[in-house]
Amino acid sequence: MAVSQVFDAVIVGAGAIGAACALKLAHTQPKAKIAIVERGSMLDAELGENLRVWALGEVATQLLSDVGVFQQLDAAACFPYSRMVVWDENSEGELSFSAQEFDRDALGHMVDASFCTQILQQQLSCTSNITSFFSTQVDAMEQHKGSRRLILDNDAIATKLVIAADGAQSSIRKMAKVFAPTKSYEQRGIVAKIRSEQAHKDTAWQRFLATGPLAVLPLADNYSSIVWSASELEASELMACDQTQFESRLQGALENRLGGIELMSERFAFPLTSRQAETYYQPGLVLIGDAAHSIHPLAGQGANLGFKDVAALVEILSHSKDWRDPAALAKYQRLRRPDNLQTDFLMTSLHLAYLNNSPWWSLARGRGMNWLTQNATIKDWLARQGMGL
């Protein structure tokens, strides 16, 4: 099949990470020809109910601001939170952070994932050096004379660099035969929106239960989004509960800290896994976001890591004369893979630490949490991790 168009870079996947990458690259390199290919249709302005919320830190929000998206998020889609409280079911341990401690107005922002992605996709069509292919499947990827060729539904395009941003089940990663082993936590995450009797106080609440962590993420108008990570057995029970039963279970799991709970949406459950690609690049190919790595959601760092991938990759490409240069792509991997692996290790370690409920370990864990609250240096490091810095 003859090539119809040639681009400097083709991003596969127009989710938030892929769209942000296309926009940032196009803004940084206005003479470059950028394409983005997405198998799904563009998100409609009339979005249905969305349950996915990101806890975004400074790197992510700055990137969204750079591409003109953060400014378009209203209070219903972007809510600043100023405090975080973490406590443990099986000990007296409690850890808290506040923005005031770090001379900040907020620790971060709770952002509606679908609404943010929709605005990112709208921006694509407003950027002159980006060509968008929505509702378009990549059927094959080939190497041809120092470039990559993508075979689309009824077309073929060529590029110096393919950027895979097509998610945890990345078809591009599979076509490139990059191994990415998956680790199951044998848990499911349950997401829903709630409204609480008592004010959430702009606070992100997280309680480590015997079967997994429960996070309550504050939103506007005293709404919150929950992510309840539970064992397969408990998750099945929670999903089988009627509304009143679920509300009661949730109120009890939170030790009544928010008073009565009213469920404001349907519940949705998904399996919890982590995945790390063995390499982030090949000649003319680079992986970003969930295509390269995915982690346990207990600290809400997945989206932050993806946006940090984008920032690092675009910065490196902006100083590279040839986007196919293996040295540039290797530099990206050196910058980002250690951070992603470290965060994955930290999330897995926390997950295992809080599932161990032996009396001596629970006592030590509780004392450790209380000690961390008093230790400014380690607390600052943990806060920076939580803020996605």
Order of alpha helices (4+ residues) and beta strands (2+ residues): beta-alpha-beta-beta-alpha-beta-beta-beta-beta-alpha-beta-beta-beta-beta-alpha-beta-beta-beta-beta-alpha-alpha-beta-beta-beta-beta-beta-alpha-alpha-alpha-alpha
